[in-house]
Amino acid sequence: MTAMNKEPKLPPIPKGGKIKHAMSLGIDIWNNLDRFQEEYGDSFTLTLPGQGPMVWTGDPEVVRDTFALKPEQYDPFSVQIPIDVGEECVLFENFKKHQDSRKRIIPSLATAQLKNRAGVMHDIISEHIDSWTVGEEFNFPRIVGDMTLDIICYTLFGLREGERKERYKELILGWLTTSTNDTMFTIGQLYGARKFRAKLNKKYRQRTVEGKMGNLKKGLLPWKQPLDYKVQLAQMIREDAENIRARMDENEVHMLSVFARAKYDDGEFLEMEKVISECIAMMVAGHETSAATSSWMLIWLLKNPRVMEKVRAEIAESVAKEGVYDPLIISELPYITACLNESQRLSPSAPATVRWLTEDTQLGKWLMPKGTCISPCMYLTQRRKDIYGEDAHEYRPERWLDGSCKPKPWEFFPFGGGRRACAGMAQARQQLRIILAEIVRRVTFESKEDYVHTDALPTPRLVGGQTEPKDGVWVTVKEVLPKEAGITQFKQTA
Ligand code: HEM
């Protein structure tokens, strides 16, 4: 029986103070988390500039209770996202509004739609690979980022090619890059993320009313460029949403169409700013997360040629059995799925989920005080030896297939958990498995990085809230097979 505190109390605070705590999360976060856990236990409190105490926890009981919190027990609006996604979206809503938003989003990203999208996702990825040449050097997260932008344009706007799609892509990438660069991130942290994004949103609305679209060039103020991108991106979404409302074509399944045609219980359309904000939330939620996750997965495959060969053999076996290359079947193959699980277990892209408590709350053995941000930490929980065994720190996809690894939802949660779990999980997992399968099947990479040949992992760094290898993942293309290599027929599902 664990001892419980009767008065609200924060877990131990590591030595150092606010700036040192913030720095420990910025660079080499995993080593620092390991160190804090070793010195202070499974739950510890970090103090960060511009916000209340943040309790990081790798204690499964605390994670379980956090995921079971009721909406009135936490405030999603306090989430420390220092970029102007727009205030009216699923990320910040609570109660019925939040449930209604999820009801609109999830069907667009769930199984039936994914069945149709698998073929298009595969085509998008194949076309990228077709353009690669032997000897080319890539930073892997950036090429996967480029692929996912194409997938986002298709999923969100139904656009596969053409001028409008290219324009969307340019504006989305420009906005994401300039909004999440180190300068903007640091200002956001120091100013307070919530206040900063509200300030940016006010400026964006003012510029929209005045019709000032901007020239997308750098300015004296660091927020000039992201603001230009946002104003122009929002204007494009607004135009397309208005056209969708004029057509009201129920056969359109892309997400903007779903948002633009949706109505409240009283029969009114969603406010246009909400439609825009929901679209932008999807970009933020889906882009860097997928790029970062795929980087870690590639690193594990490069470090483990044995696993890479097993993935190739699994794909070849599926093609031989089905008589066609079916991207949907490929995306559900058990070994590829185990490889993704194992990578997300050991090197999750999101370091933690967050809930800001609105009342004193019992979580596991801790009665946490009101105002605490509780952060169930994937990295710490998913490496526990008491859950995953003595070899918990080893990359061994087989553990997911031999019956030895059946974690509970609070023991394995790379997509968060409870009523706010990732709404795009099924789409994200499908696209990552299709990307990795196609790359492994057709491309051989070389890498000069030391970590490929040792047990070590590259030093992580937070990019747009996601953990990525600090210096990227640089690989050189050694061989690219044609799309048809070993395949006589492809199944198209769209
Ligand atoms: C590998 C890729 C991804 C990872 C690792 C990831 C991870 C996460 C995590 C950890 C959360 C917070 C969950 C919580 O607080 O408990 C989240 C929320 C969310 N994600 Fe993802 N995500 C990914 C891809 C996507 C994609 C592709 C989309 C949509 C296209 C998406 C949409 C969302 C949305 C809408 C939320 C907010 C849910 C809510 O507050 O109700 N995500 N994601």
Boltz pocket constraint, residues with backbone or C-beta under 6 A from the ligand:
constraints:
  - pocket:
      binder: B
      contacts: [[A, 90], [A, 91], [A, 98], [A, 102], [A, 105], [A, 109], [A, 281], [A, 282], [A, 285], [A, 286], [A, 287], [A, 289], [A, 290], [A, 293], [A, 349], [A, 350], [A, 352], [A, 353], [A, 354], [A, 413], [A, 414], [A, 415], [A, 416], [A, 417], [A, 418], [A, 419], [A, 420], [A, 421], [A, 422], [A, 423], [A, 424], [A, 425], [A, 427], [A, 428], [A, 429]]
      max_distance: 6.0
